[in-house]
Each structure stands twice: as C-alpha cells, then as structure tokens.
Amino acid sequence: MKKMKNEKEMLKKAITEGVKYGEKRGVVEFEPTDSAHEKVEYIYRLLVHDKVIQPIPEDQISQKSMMHKLAIWASKLP
C-alpha cells in the first residue's frame, strides 16, 4: 500500500463526503461524539455494501487500510 502525498486531506474529505452520503441515504445519523475511527469503518462498509468501492480482502482489513481506501475514493470525487 503506497501512501498518497495528500492522504490526510483526502481522508478528511472522504469522511465529510461519506457522512453526507450515509445521511442522504437515510441509513445513518452520525453524532458529534462519534470517533473518526468509527466513521471510517462505517463509511467503508457502507460504500462496499453499495458497491461504490471494491472491498479489501477480509484477512487484510485494518483501520489503516480502510483509511487508505477511503482516501483513494475521495481523490476521485469531483
């Protein structure tokens, strides 16, 4: 897994856009007390469920790999 130059910024964008996506679909309502780790995992699983992104093999799933996958997804958003 190669780190992106602006991965932190893309991850912030992914969380923002992922929260909007989940709330627009009506499947989740995030609380201000939810941690970034919780949001990352929920957004990742939602996007995989909706077939927006390819899933990571189950034996390779980690918080770091989910964050990287979301950063890649956010970098492709308009």
N, C-alpha and C positions, 0 to 999 in steps of 0.2 A: 504494500500500500504506500504509494508515493504521496507525500504531503504537498498540498497546494500552496502557492505563495500567499494567498489571501484567505486561507481556510477559516480563520476565526471570524472574519467579516461575513463570509458565505454561510457559516453556521448560524450566526445571528439572524441573517436574512432568512435562512431555512426555518428557524424556529418561529419567526414572525409570520412568514407565509404559511407555514404548517398549521399554526394556531388559527389563522384566518380560514384556511381550507377546512379544518375539522369543525370549526364553529359554523361555517357557512353550510356544511353538510348536515349540521344538526346532531352530530354524533358525540360531541364532547363540549364541555364548558370548563375551560381552564380557570383555576383560581390563582390569585396573586401569590399564594403561598406554595404553589407547585414548583418544584425544583427544575432546573434546566435538564437534569438527567431524566426526570420523569417525562418531561415534554418531548425530549429527543426520542425516547423509547416509544412513546405513544404515537408520535408523528411518523416515525419509521414504520411501525407495524400497520398504521392506517394506510400509508402510501403503498406498502407491499400488498395489503389486502385489496386495495382499489386498483392494483396492477399499474400504478404510476411509475414505480421503480422496481428493478429486479431485486429479489431477495438475496441476502448473503446466506451462504450455506450455514445450517444450524450449528455445526461444530466450530464455526469461525465468528459467530456473533459475539460482539463485545460492545461496550459503550463507545469505545474509540472507533470501531469500525462503523457503527451506526452514525456517529457524528460525521465521519468522513463521507459516508454515502449521502447524507443529507446535504452536506456542503457541496458535493458534486451536483446534486439535484438543483440546489439554489443557484449555482453558477449558470445553469441552463435556462433559468427563468428569464422572461423579458424584463 
